[in-house]
Amino acid sequence: MRGRRCSGSRGRVWLTGRGGDLAAVLQITRMHFQWDWLCLGVLIISSVTAETENEETLDVDVEVEDFDKQSQEADIDRDTSSLGIVYQTPKPTGEVYFTETFDGVLAGWVLSKTKKEDTDDNIAKYDGRWEVEELKENTVPGDRGLVLKSVAKHHAISAMLTKAFIFDKKPLIVQYEVNFQEGIDCGGAYIKLLSSSDNLILEYFFDKTPYTIMFGPDKCGEDYKLHFIFRHKNPKTGEYDEKHAKRPDVDLKKFYLDKKTHLYTLVLKPDNTFEMLIDQTVVSKGSLLEDVVPPVNPPKEIEDPSDKKPDDWDESPKIPDPNAVKPDDWDEDEPSKIEDPDAVKPEGWLDDEPQYVPDPNAKKPKDWDEEMDGEWEAPQIPNPKCETAPGCGHWVRPMKNNPNYKGKWKAPMIDNPNYQGIWSPRKIPNPDYFEDLHPFEMTTVSAIGLELWSMTSDVYFDNFIICSEKEVADRWAADGWGLKKLVASANEPGMFSQLVTAAEDHPWLWVLYILTLALPVGLGVLFCWPTKKTDEDIDFKKLDVSKPIPRGKLKYERDELEDDEIEEKENEDTAEDEGEVEDDEDEDEVAVGSQEDVKSNKSGSEDEVEEADKSTSSGDGQLKSVRKRRVRKD
């Protein structure tokens, strides 16, 4: 194959050789090319990750700017937080029955002056303290809420609605915020919608005051609840029964322990369906007719209380076989265990040595009184002679299971021919049956109240709203709770701080962190670190000169070498004329045949030349590149 000359900055290179050598070189080049692409992929992924983090930061900034724009359009007094967020007191955008933000003067709320019934006098009074103040953490300047301050005391406060809510054709939406600023050990944060009545006096609001709906979080011990209870009026008797919605299927624990402000929403619809939401996410939903306990409508039939099971009623599905007879060879006196007759006492058994002996090193205490304590005896210790022996003391044959043991004989069980099944009283029509197909039509609500007991202080309430339109409640939530959520998200520690905090609680996480960091570093070093050239790589670059060069091709190569030398000499002379004489350089190499090799090949015998010609004519021999060192003269 004819050589191909490539020009470079430091010299010329001749590429010659067989196809196999070229394929090997291409394979190595392809491997390095793959590693380069892998390293490039790692860098691209890192860049995309950094870009994503920048976009998330930018999204937060955009949301803050949106809140700023809305706040600038309001004609009210405003305060600015350290994050540049401007707070404005939420205002309802539609028809509402009650709203309270606690940002201004606490007007309309009445503290209870009565006592809790069936309670000790020292704790029966509703003397728990309430305050209006800002959040302790993630504060939004200007935003305040109602805070339960006392521990282990009864609290009761209430307010009249702007207008009573009548359950007819409009949905009922109740929404408010709660923050357990100190966590919660045992206590509730639910509200009560008090029923309309001529006897309703807020100063006497207590646990027995009639209510229509109770809704909100409650926790004691490890029992985390979200209450939805409504009082249903029996249309036949006029009495009220509490109906409890089924418990949500989600885990509520985090809402009580993360010390963040959470939004609680109850939606009741005229089609007798309900939804409970936390932070605008549905956690429970169902039907007032099917998903409450006890059911709204009683069963049509009940068991007859006067019906009694007959004396001859047989409920036993199996009975002993009356025709069975104990076999003659059945011996009930055989013991379950017998001595093993085949057992043999081990050799070396020390029959005369006891298992325990008095401790020879023990000494009677100086304060031992034989008259009071009796005769002193040294404590017993294991006999040291028994440690190396199979055993000590009297040898007893070991016990084994008795093959003749059968136990007490019992007749086998058979199906009872007189079996009549499990008895149950007969059914009769329920005299108290009624059917209420519209339990949504509850007692009118005219007030809202908080009647609570807590073993933890600083329970925060804010932004109450009662309305009929979900859009109104959502807009109210965006202006209040949405702002708190934004501030809390901005103030959250970075991922590194969270990982460190988690590792403080669980030290084993440090091992996981180290392994996680070491893995990409190790892969990066493995794939991206430049490797040393091995002898095998150098061998691929070396040119094969094992075969002689044919005479005709030798002459052709020699002529080209001489031309190259003349051209290089001319270049050197030109450099000397311009004053740019270079130092000796022996590092540039050109893949051409060296003069010494050429001479040796030229002086070969005629037999070798003929042999080379034969190999050339057969197509196996190709011109190999030879190495030549170019010497630059001063």
PyMOL commands that set and color helices and strands:
alter all, ss='L'
color gray80, all
select helices_A, chain A and resi 19-72+121-124+202-204+253-257+370-373+384-386+470-479+481-491+495-505+509-528+535-541+551-577+595-602+606-617
alter helices_A, ss='H'
color red, helices_A
select strands_A, chain A and resi 4-7+12-15+79-80+86-87+96-100+109-111+130-133+145-148+153-165+172-180+186-188+191-195+211-220+223-233+240-245+262-268+273-278+281-287+292-293+301-303+318-320+337-339+356-358+380-382+399-401+413-415+427-429+445-454+459-467+589-591+627-629
alter strands_A, ss='S'
color yellow, strands_A
deselect
rebuild
show_as cartoon
